[in-house]
Amino acid sequence: MGIRIGIIGSGFGAQVVAPVFAATPGCEVVEVVSARNTAGAAMLCDRDDIDLISVHSPPLLHVMHVRRALAAGHAVLCDKPFGRNAMEAETLMAAAEAAECLHLINFEFRFDPVRMQLRNLIAKGAIGIPEHATWTHWSSGSRVPLRKHGWLFERASGGGWIGAWGSHAVDTLRWFFGEIVDVKGAGRTIIKQRPNETGALITGDAEDSFWADLTFATGMSATIDSSFAATATVAPRLNIFGDAGVIELSARGLIVVRGPNGEREEFVPSETSGDPHLVPMRAWALVVRDAVEAGIAPPEAPTFADGLACARVLDVVRAGTLGLAGGVPSSTMG
């Protein structure tokens, strides 16, 4: 057996997803079309010789592309963030349920070996009961060199760092610790203007930095502080504090477990070089292939339901603006 895949998106879709699927046994990439090619994307979705449509268009086009693929009866893999907001995510969730089609979200970092090992350590009680997590991730990715203006810096297009990186962080923490029941947060734009293709300065309204405080159903809390507009990149760090110890995850993927009496154990990753997307994407592609062939998502696979849960959290963080009259919004998740 094998699956035939159509891919929408000339950026991440063409440059990362297509080569990974093409190199995966049992997968054939039939066609890759640009998200800007409206007619071509529609024709791809309407083909009857496709098993999976993999959508990697900008978020403002997710509703159009995903609904078209579902209407044709195809399984769908949609990239994150899942639409521009929770309302669009709810629309797509309902469409997938009505179509009774397999639906998956591209949270590929669930299949990163380091994060999988980290989750296993937590589940096995390496630090006891988790109490709090802190995640800092400040990079110069959009500042040095200065990235040109594009949809990523436009709110109406679904841009912003909250969706671009925050979606992965929120999904990872939710995957580790369970449902999120309360959220506080705010976005901030450090670089106000960026040049477009002609050199003209364009004011962007999508955040390039944010913070978020999350509370989980267990009572555990987590704080995220991130930007891709720093003047220099600082090594990211995830610390998880439990009632019996602490786990530290460093930029190189080194996991250190510390006990209350000075105990220390290190776990060195096996694969950390190159594009950080490739190792998890290769593992994820195998899961996607098997899910499409079986017609059902395995428990570890992120689906539209996970995308929707994440979108609801991101909406609250996006609603916060530093200096907003009345303070920073907070929401108890329903």
Buried (B, 14 or more C-beta within 10 A) or exposed (E): EEBBBBBBBBBBBBBBBBEBBBEBEBBEBBBBBBBEEEEBBBBBBEBEEBBBBBBBBBBBBBBBBBBBBBBBEBBBBBBBBBBBBBEBBBBBBEBBEEBEBBBBBBBBBBBBBBBBBBBEBBEEEBBBEBBEBBBBBBBBBBBEEEBBBBBBBBBEBBBBBBBBBBBBBBBBBBBBBEEBBBBBBBBBBBBEEBEEEEEEEBEBEBBBBBBBBBBBEEEBBBBBBBBBBBEEBEEBEBBBBBEEBBBBBBEEBBBBBBBEEEEEEEBEBEEBEEEBBBBBBBBBBBBBBBBBBEEEBEEEBBBBBBBBBBBBBBBBBBBBBEEEEEEBBBBEBE
